[in-house]
Amino acid sequence: MGILAVLALPLVILGISGIIYIYQSVIWLLSRSAVQNKVVVITDAISRLGSECSRVFHTGGARLVLCGRTWEKLEALYDALISVADPSMTYTPKLILLDISDIDCIQDVAREILDCYGCVDVLINNASMKVKGAVQSISLELDKKIMDANYFGPVTLTKAILPNMISRRTGQIVLINSIQGKIGIPFRAAYAASKHAAVGFFDCLRAEMEEFDISVSTVNPTFIYSYHHQPASGNWEASIWKFFFRKVEYGVHPVEVAEEVLRTVNSKKQEVLMANPIPRAAVYIRTFFPELFFAIVASGIREKMKTEEDV
């Protein structure tokens, strides 16, 4: 009897794995069909994440309006999309120049976006700008630039598109944010501040838009990576602070994020945290045990400074 149980165990595991795979495949197909014929606007579509989002929504049959700062890169993305998709099942993407940090031009660009199809069903705020450095080394001008790109830009574009959604009493707004909108990481103060501000705004917007049947979703991945790298042995990156936040081991690939954004649009889930157990635990520790979190972060800073002094 014991031998039969041992032999049956792999078959049970295989069967469960098969069921999970079939379930995920069905959900994926439903997600793609949910965006068919929808007008989907993607900002910073020429970034790695933006191009992956463009790919999954294009193959899903969405009517895309792709925004980016460089016309040549937008055209290259356009060529890549139409070269791999079935033209009978997809729509030709519309291209629009947009620098999300140029607040003064956003109103005009929003009108251009609405002129494409007369409406917007899904607005995906993807554009983002990063900076790394000690607080005292980052100029106030750069702080403001980060806030323009990561907070005021998405907010201004959202406010410009919102009246169209409210008048139709339908629509969805997606903010691709960051885990740093949940926890502050040293040497990224301006970036973390802009991401915290964005989370606060879109959380409030979600509650206000409920009466108009407009969904607001935030997707918060950890670091997005596209390469493999191991920190050198003995380097301060191996400290407990970096153990929480190391980019590669606990990052996510742009393809994963793009597919999660598609699922979020389909399910209209309000908030998604894309993180492996360690960074996810950091978020909960920051919430429920803040003193422990601050102590861990401080220990990492002290170790970094000590390592730099020894070099």
N, C-alpha and C positions, 0 to 999 in steps of 0.2 A: 504493500500500500504506500509505504514511504517512497519507494522508487517511482511509482506512478505519479505521486505528487511532485517529485523533483522534475520528472519529465514533462509534466503538464505546465509547470511554472513558466518556461520560456514561451509556450503557446499562448498562455494567458496574457503575458506581457506583450507579445506580438499582436494579439487581438486588440488589446486596449490601445496600443500605439496606432493601429490601423483605424480604430474608431475616432481617435483624436485627430488623426490626419484628415479623415473624411470630413469631420465636423469643421475643421479649420478651412478646408478647401471650399466647403459650402458657404461659410461665412464670407470668405474672400470673393466668391462669385456674386453673392448678394450685395456686397459692398460696391463692387464694380457696376452692377446694374442700377444701384441706387443713385449714381451720379450721371447716368445716361441722360443726355439732352440738357443737363443743368449748366447754367452759366457760372463758371468758376474762375475767379480772379486770383492769381498767385503773384505776390510781390517778390522781388529778388529771385526771379525764376532762373537766372543764369548762375546762381550759386550751385554748389554740389547738391545740397538738400532741395533747393528749388527745382533743379532739373529732374531729380528723382520724383518729386511731387508731380511735376508736369507730365512725366512719363506715365505714372499710374492713373492719373485722372484722364489723360488723353486716350489711353487704351480702354478706359472705362466708358468712353463715349461722351465725355463732358465737352461743352463748348468753352474752350479755354481763352482767357485773356491774360497774356503773360507780360509781366512788367519787369524791367531791368534798366540798369544805368548805361549799358553799352549796346548800341544797335548791332554791331558786328557779332557779339555773343548771343544776342537774341535771335539773329538770323541763323547762326550755327545751331542753336537749340531747335529752332523751327525745322531746319533741314533734317536734324537727327530724329525728330518726332515723326515727321511725315514719311521718312524713309523706311520705318519699321512697322508702321500701323496700316491696317486695312482701310483704304480711303472710303469704302462703302459703309464702314462701321464707325468712323470717326469724323470729327469736324476739323476744318483748317484753323489752327490757332491764330488769334489776333495778337499783334505785338504792339507794346506801348512803352515808350521811354519814361522811366520814373526813377528819380533819386529820392528815396524816402526821407533822407535827411534834409532835403531842400523843402522846408515847410511851405514857403511862399508859392510853390508851383503845384502843390498837391490838389488844391481845389480845381484848377484847370484840368489836371490829369484825370481827376475823378469824373468830370463831365465827359472827357474823351472815353473813359472806360464805359460809362453808361450809354454813350452813343453807339457802342459796338453792337449791343443786342437790346438795348432799351431797359435792361434790368440786370441785377446781380443776384444769383441764388446763393452762392458761397463765396465769401471773401476770406482768403488765407493770408494772414499777415505773417510773412516769413522773414522779411528783411531784418538784419541784425548787424551790429558793429561791435567788435571786441577790442579791449585794451588791457594790458597787463603791466603793473608797476606799483611801486609804493605810493601811498596817497600823496605824500609831499613831493613826489617827482612828476605827478600828472598835473598839467596846467588846468586852470579853470575853463579855458577855451575848449580843451579836449573833453573835459567833463560835460560841457554843454553839447558838444558834437555827439557824444555817446547818447545823451538824453534825447536829442533830436532824432537820431536814427532808431533807437530802441523803444522810445516812449512817445514823444510828440508826433513822430511820423505816422506810426500805426494808428494812434488816436485820431489824428487829423483826417486820415484817409477813411477810417471807420465812420467818423461823424459825417463825412461828405457822402458816403454811400448809404448811411442809415435811413435817411428820409425815404429813399426808394423802397427799401425793405418794409418800412413801417406802413407806407401807403398800400403795399400789396399784402401786408400782414403775413409775411413769410420770409424766410432767409436764414442763413447761418453764418456766423463769424467765428473763425478759428484763429487763435493766436498760438504760433509756435514759439514758445518761450524757452525757459531753461530751468534746471534744478536750482540755479542761482537766484531764481525768483523766490525760492523757499528758504535757502540758507546762504549766508554771506561767506565767501571764501577770500582769505587774505590776498592782497596784491591784485584784486579785481574789484575794487570798491565801486568805481564808476559803473562798470558793467552790471554788478550785482544790484546797485541802487536802481538802475534803469529797469532791470527785470522785475524787481520788487514793485516798482511803480506801475508797470504794465499789468502785473497780476492784480493789484488793487483796483485799477480802473476797470478791467474786464470782469472782475468778480461783481463789482457794482452794476456794470452794464447788464450782466446776465439777469440779475434780479429785476431791473427796470424793463427789460425787453420781454419778459415772460408774458405780459398781457397782450403783446403783439404776435405771439407765437414765433418769435425770433430766437434761435438757439445761439448760445455763446459757449465755445469750448476752448480750453487751453491745453496744449500738449507740452509737457515739461520733460525733455530728455536730459540725460547727463551729457557729458562732453561728446560731441559728434566727431568720430574719427574715420580715417580712410587709409591708415597705414599701421604697421606693427613695429613696436619698439619696446625694448626692455631697459629700465634704468640700470646704470652701472652698479655693480656690487659695492656696498658701503656708501653709496651716494645718499644725500639727505632725502632724496625722493622716496627712499624706502622707509622713511619715518612713519609713525602712526598717522600723522596728519595727511601725508600723501597717500597712505593706505586707504583713507576715506575717499580721496578725490582724484586719484591717478587717472589720467585721461584714457589710456589705452585699455587696461584690464577691465575698467568699469564704464567704458564708453559705449555708444551705440552707433551703428553704421547708418549712413543716410538712407539706404534702401529700407531698413527697418522703420525709421521714423516716417518715411513717406507712406509706407503701407499702413502704419498706425494712424496717420492723419486720415487716410481713406476710410479706415474702419470707424474712426471717430465721427466723420461726417455722416456715415451711414447710421451709426447708433445714436448720434447726437449726445454722446457722453459729455458731461460738463467739464471734467478734468481728468487728465491722464498723466501719470508720473512714470516715465520710462527710465527705470534704474534697476541695476542689479542689487542684490541684498545689502551690500556694504553701504553704498551711497543712500539707498532707501532707508537704511537704519539711521544714517546720519540725520535725515530729515526728522524722523521720529524722536531721536535723542535731543535735537535742537528744540522740539516742541515740548517734550515732557520732562527732559532733564537738561535744561539750558546751561547750568553751571558746569556739568560734566562736558558738554559740547565745547564750551568756551575754554575749558582747561586743556582739552585735546588739541584744539586749534592753537592755543598759546604755546603748548609744548613743541608743536611742529615749527612755529616761528622761531623759538629759541634755538632749536636744533639747526635750523637753516642758518641763522646768524653765526652760530658756533662753527659750523662747517665752513662758511665763507671766511671766517677769521683764521682758520687753520690752513687755508689754501695758500 
